[in-house]
Structure formats: C-alpha cells, structure tokens
Amino acid sequence: MFILHRDENLLSCKRPSGGLAVYVRDKFVLNDTLYFQGQDDILCIKLAADKVNLQNDVYICLCYVIPENSSRQAFVTTHTYDRLLDFYTGLSIKYGDALNFILCGDFNSRTSNLPDFVTDDNASNFGFLPEDYCADVNLTRQSLGNGRLNSYGTQLLDICKQSGLRILNGRVGDDQNIGKYTYVASTGSSVVDYVISTPNMFNYISHFVVHEPNILSDHCIVDFDLTFETRIVADGPWIVPQFLNLRPKMAKSIVYVITLITNRNHAFHCLN
C-alpha cells in the first residue's frame, strides 16, 4: 500500500481530508514500484515490463488538481500541471517514443472538444523544421462539455500539445464520439475526469466506458481495460492475454485503490 497524505488542511475543516492511496499485491511490488510522488496531489507507480509482458515498463500516474479559486490554492507553491510536465519530460527523455505512460484523475479542467494536438502541423509548412520532424496526427475527439472551457482546461490542452499526450475520453471504446459527462450534480454537469496517455497506449485499449451517475458520488466511474498479448514460450506456443482494468472515479474523495491480480491473466483496478 502506498499512501500520499495531504500535508496541510484548512483550520476551518472539521477533519483531515484529501490524499492518494494505491494498493498493489505484494507479489508485484518491487523496490521502485512507487516511482514518484509530488506534494499531496501526484502519485506514480511503475509496473515492471516483465509483469505486463512489454518491452518497457508502464507508468501509471494518478493526480488531483484542486479547483480554480479554491481556498486550498494558498497551499500551492508550484502548480500541479507544472510538476506533472517536469516529471513527464524526464521520462520522455529516457524512453522517447517508447514511453508507456497513463495519467488519470480529477483534473477540474474543462476542455470543451478543442484539439489536444497541434492543428495543421506539417513539416512542409515550415522550411526550418528537420526532415525527420514528426507532425501531430489529427485525432477526432468529442465531448458533451462542448463550449465549456476554463483556464485549467486550456493549460491541460497546452500540456498535451507540448508532450504528445492524448485524451482518451471521447475517442475510444463506448465513449468514442460521445465524451460523456464525468461530473453530474444539481449545479450542472461537466467533463473533468480524464484518462490521458501516450499515443502508443491507444493500441492496448480494449474497453473504455464512462458509467452513469451513481449514488456514491457526483463523479461517474471511468472504466477501461488495457489488454496486452504476448507469446509465453514456457507455457506453449499460444497467445496469452494480459488484462489491466482501471476505474479512476468511484468516490468523491481522492482515494485510489489499485489491485493487480494474476493467474492466466493480469488485472489492474483503479478506483478513485
């Protein structure tokens, strides 16, 4: 179990709140499974490549971005997005295009259905770009939060453009061409909970759905599977599927519960 407690709470709070918690089965925990933690709002674990039958490790980062104009802004010295981008840049330098990275959580960011990639990005348009320049690919994304944009949303889109990360909501699985609301309350609905990944992880998405509102929270469950297939020589010449299932939003409190289960399959569950 990996815990990241909120260090400071407002004096007006009746009880301590906030923080992140991750549960992983002992058999999958290595010395560096807890790879990074930033203040009280970023927690990243690393799944070893041999555990999921990939060439490189998989990094799963959980975060919570406090709302705009929140009183907790007084405790923030460096914005969550700045620290996330610095952390991701370090991994990107190490792995390049082979980086397996997933970012999920409550970002309190409204992005409408605006592009998270550079539009009209073409090396032929600019004579000073190198010949091996890799232009952004136009990936259609829909959102029921169309027309709703806040400053955090603009920042999140800018991070995606800078890093090459892409939003899965509204692009894959049952949520493709929809972009369902992830926050539903009496005051209104919005899309603020996202799953974001490096483009290479899109190939492993076998299931993605935003569930209907529930009585436990004003946030909806975001449920998706990552399926990896590889040949296990010791067991015979067949293909063995590897399943990872993440569910980033279950309760209003920012508590993530992760389990990794294996027999013939690997299952990864994340509840927030």
C-alpha positions as semicolon CSV with decimal commas, in nm:
position;residue;x (nm);y (nm);z (nm)
1;M;0,000;0,000;0,000
2;F;0,133;0,342;-0,100
3;I;-0,017;0,648;0,068
4;L;0,025;1,015;-0,004
5;H;-0,146;1,220;0,266
6;R;-0,249;1,580;0,234
7;D;0,007;1,766;0,444
8;E;-0,197;2,072;0,529
9;N;-0,566;2,132;0,589
10;L;-0,759;2,449;0,641
11;L;-0,827;2,540;1,002
12;S;-1,198;2,557;0,919
13;C;-1,202;2,187;0,821
14;K;-1,372;1,964;1,075
15;R;-1,149;1,670;0,982
16;P;-0,846;1,598;0,765
17;S;-0,924;1,516;0,403
18;G;-0,759;1,453;0,069
19;G;-0,464;1,247;-0,039
20;L;-0,397;0,946;-0,260
21;A;-0,369;0,577;-0,177
22;V;-0,262;0,290;-0,402
23;Y;-0,291;-0,080;-0,322
24;V;-0,082;-0,334;-0,515
25;R;-0,049;-0,706;-0,446
26;D;0,278;-0,792;-0,271
27;K;0,391;-1,028;-0,548
28;F;0,401;-0,737;-0,792
29;V;0,568;-0,485;-0,565
30;L;0,933;-0,410;-0,633
31;N;1,165;-0,163;-0,465
32;D;1,081;0,102;-0,724
33;T;0,708;0,034;-0,770
34;L;0,636;0,369;-0,605
35;Y;0,821;0,570;-0,863
36;F;0,727;0,930;-0,792
37;Q;0,514;1,142;-0,565
38;G;0,464;1,516;-0,578
39;Q;0,339;1,705;-0,274
40;D;-0,010;1,570;-0,195
41;D;-0,159;1,553;-0,544
42;I;0,058;1,330;-0,767
43;L;0,136;0,963;-0,720
44;C;0,300;0,749;-0,986
45;I;0,363;0,376;-0,979
46;K;0,572;0,171;-1,219
47;L;0,469;-0,173;-1,342
48;A;0,775;-0,370;-1,445
49;A;0,784;-0,463;-1,813
50;D;0,807;-0,837;-1,741
51;K;0,489;-0,819;-1,529
52;V;0,281;-0,700;-1,825
53;N;0,487;-0,862;-2,100
54;L;0,601;-0,543;-2,265
55;Q;0,944;-0,431;-2,371
56;N;0,934;-0,127;-2,141
57;D;0,782;-0,052;-1,802
58;V;0,436;0,103;-1,771
59;Y;0,397;0,421;-1,567
60;I;0,054;0,494;-1,423
61;C;0,021;0,838;-1,271
62;L;-0,273;0,943;-1,052
63;C;-0,338;1,304;-0,972
64;Y;-0,587;1,554;-0,838
65;V;-0,593;1,916;-0,946
66;I;-0,768;2,140;-0,695
67;P;-1,047;2,355;-0,843
68;E;-0,987;2,705;-0,966
69;N;-1,041;2,969;-0,697
70;S;-1,028;2,703;-0,425
71;S;-0,916;2,819;-0,082
72;R;-0,652;2,545;-0,099
73;Q;-0,469;2,749;-0,361
74;A;-0,299;2,920;-0,065
75;F;-0,106;2,596;-0,002
76;V;0,012;2,554;-0,362
77;T;0,365;2,675;-0,437
78;T;0,404;2,512;-0,780
79;H;0,100;2,421;-0,989
80;T;0,022;2,053;-1,032
81;Y;0,049;2,084;-1,410
82;D;0,398;2,231;-1,391
83;R;0,518;1,943;-1,175
84;L;0,344;1,686;-1,393
85;L;0,505;1,825;-1,707
86;D;0,851;1,829;-1,548
87;F;0,809;1,468;-1,436
88;Y;0,679;1,352;-1,773
89;T;0,958;1,532;-1,959
90;G;1,216;1,336;-1,760
91;L;1,053;1,006;-1,857
92;S;1,020;1,118;-2,218
93;I;1,391;1,194;-2,239
94;K;1,466;0,845;-2,106
95;Y;1,228;0,644;-2,327
96;G;1,143;0,867;-2,623
97;D;0,852;0,734;-2,831
98;A;0,870;0,402;-2,645
99;L;0,736;0,553;-2,322
100;N;0,429;0,373;-2,183
101;F;0,251;0,636;-1,976
102;I;-0,104;0,679;-1,845
103;L;-0,231;0,975;-1,650
104;C;-0,574;0,973;-1,487
105;G;-0,769;1,153;-1,219
106;D;-0,985;1,453;-1,141
107;F;-0,832;1,748;-1,323
108;N;-1,112;2,002;-1,265
109;S;-1,036;2,109;-1,621
110;R;-1,298;2,178;-1,883
111;T;-1,152;2,132;-2,229
112;S;-1,469;2,150;-2,444
113;N;-1,395;1,944;-2,756
114;L;-1,094;2,154;-2,852
115;P;-0,792;1,976;-3,003
116;D;-0,519;1,844;-2,774
117;F;-0,280;1,835;-3,070
118;V;-0,124;2,100;-3,294
119;T;-0,359;2,163;-3,586
120;D;-0,222;2,198;-3,940
121;D;0,107;2,060;-3,813
122;N;0,305;1,980;-4,125
123;A;0,679;1,997;-4,177
124;S;0,627;2,118;-4,533
125;N;0,469;2,435;-4,398
126;F;0,790;2,538;-4,226
127;G;1,123;2,530;-4,405
128;F;1,329;2,535;-4,085
129;L;1,198;2,205;-3,942
130;P;1,420;1,895;-3,971
131;E;1,340;1,632;-4,233
132;D;1,260;1,371;-3,967
133;Y;1,012;1,603;-3,792
134;C;0,712;1,405;-3,665
135;A;0,393;1,605;-3,713
136;D;0,091;1,572;-3,485
137;V;-0,187;1,346;-3,611
138;N;-0,541;1,481;-3,625
139;L;-0,742;1,265;-3,383
140;T;-1,111;1,346;-3,355
141;R;-1,240;1,390;-3,000
142;Q;-1,597;1,462;-2,894
143;S;-1,729;1,591;-2,563
144;L;-2,073;1,665;-2,418
145;G;-1,893;1,951;-2,247
146;N;-1,863;2,124;-2,585
147;G;-1,832;2,500;-2,541
148;R;-1,724;2,474;-2,178
149;L;-1,364;2,579;-2,127
150;N;-1,181;2,711;-1,823
151;S;-0,822;2,820;-1,771
152;Y;-0,724;2,479;-1,632
153;G;-0,867;2,323;-1,946
154;T;-0,652;2,550;-2,162
155;Q;-0,347;2,453;-1,959
156;L;-0,425;2,082;-1,993
157;L;-0,463;2,112;-2,370
158;D;-0,132;2,300;-2,389
159;I;0,040;2,023;-2,192
160;C;-0,095;1,765;-2,437
161;K;0,034;1,966;-2,732
162;Q;0,377;2,006;-2,573
163;S;0,414;1,646;-2,458
164;G;0,229;1,445;-2,721
165;L;-0,011;1,304;-2,460
166;R;-0,366;1,247;-2,581
167;I;-0,704;1,239;-2,405
168;L;-0,886;0,905;-2,426
169;N;-1,230;1,043;-2,329
170;G;-1,449;1,083;-2,636
171;R;-1,204;0,890;-2,852
172;V;-1,210;0,523;-2,764
173;G;-1,440;0,240;-2,661
174;D;-1,803;0,307;-2,575
175;D;-1,721;0,674;-2,521
176;Q;-1,598;0,722;-2,877
177;N;-1,765;1,019;-3,047
178;I;-1,957;1,093;-2,726
179;G;-1,741;1,225;-2,443
180;K;-1,991;1,167;-2,163
181;Y;-2,010;1,385;-1,855
182;T;-1,792;1,262;-1,570
183;Y;-1,930;1,504;-1,311
184;V;-2,307;1,527;-1,257
185;A;-2,454;1,741;-0,979
186;S;-2,751;1,965;-0,908
187;T;-2,538;2,264;-1,010
188;G;-2,463;2,119;-1,354
189;S;-2,264;1,861;-1,546
190;S;-1,916;1,867;-1,694
191;V;-1,625;1,659;-1,817
192;V;-1,341;1,699;-1,564
193;D;-1,217;1,343;-1,506
194;Y;-0,984;1,222;-1,777
195;V;-0,768;0,932;-1,881
196;I;-0,471;1,058;-2,081
197;S;-0,190;0,854;-2,234
198;T;0,096;0,838;-2,477
199;P;-0,033;0,753;-2,828
200;N;0,126;0,407;-2,826
201;M;-0,104;0,303;-2,539
202;F;-0,410;0,351;-2,763
203;N;-0,325;0,015;-2,922
204;Y;-0,388;-0,159;-2,591
205;I;-0,726;-0,005;-2,509
206;S;-0,981;-0,286;-2,537
207;H;-1,261;-0,128;-2,335
208;F;-1,346;0,226;-2,226
209;V;-1,674;0,343;-2,077
210;V;-1,797;0,631;-1,863
211;H;-2,070;0,486;-1,642
212;E;-2,395;0,652;-1,546
213;P;-2,412;0,870;-1,232
214;N;-2,423;0,677;-0,904
215;I;-2,545;0,742;-0,550
216;L;-2,195;0,722;-0,405
217;S;-2,054;1,029;-0,571
218;D;-2,121;1,322;-0,802
219;H;-1,844;1,181;-1,023
220;C;-1,902;0,892;-1,262
221;I;-1,691;0,578;-1,284
222;V;-1,447;0,586;-1,575
223;D;-1,372;0,223;-1,654
224;F;-1,121;0,097;-1,909
225;D;-0,912;-0,208;-1,992
226;L;-0,561;-0,235;-2,126
227;T;-0,500;-0,568;-2,297
228;F;-0,152;-0,693;-2,379
229;E;-0,087;-1,012;-2,571
230;T;0,242;-1,194;-2,590
231;R;0,379;-1,541;-2,652
232;I;0,478;-1,732;-2,338
233;V;0,729;-1,991;-2,456
234;A;0,735;-2,183;-2,126
235;D;0,359;-2,244;-2,142
236;G;0,342;-2,336;-2,508
237;P;0,308;-2,163;-2,844
238;W;-0,015;-1,981;-2,769
239;I;-0,105;-1,618;-2,715
240;V;-0,179;-1,528;-2,354
241;P;-0,386;-1,212;-2,297
242;Q;-0,286;-0,969;-2,024
243;F;-0,564;-0,759;-1,876
244;L;-0,532;-0,432;-1,685
245;N;-0,851;-0,263;-1,573
246;L;-0,857;0,090;-1,432
247;R;-1,154;0,262;-1,271
248;P;-1,045;0,613;-1,181
249;K;-1,362;0,756;-1,029
250;M;-1,571;0,585;-0,762
251;A;-1,597;0,825;-0,470
252;K;-1,575;1,197;-0,429
253;S;-1,272;1,171;-0,203
254;I;-0,948;1,136;-0,391
255;V;-0,855;0,784;-0,287
256;Y;-0,727;0,539;-0,549
257;V;-0,739;0,166;-0,484
258;I;-0,530;-0,049;-0,716
259;T;-0,505;-0,426;-0,721
260;L;-0,300;-0,638;-0,954
261;I;-0,424;-0,996;-0,984
262;T;-0,277;-1,275;-1,192
263;N;-0,326;-1,637;-1,287
264;R;-0,351;-1,671;-1,659
265;N;-0,448;-1,304;-1,671
266;H;-0,327;-0,978;-1,518
267;A;-0,597;-0,748;-1,387
268;F;-0,537;-0,392;-1,273
269;H;-0,812;-0,199;-1,099
270;C;-0,810;0,166;-1,002
271;L;-1,089;0,324;-0,800
272;N;-1,097;0,693;-0,721
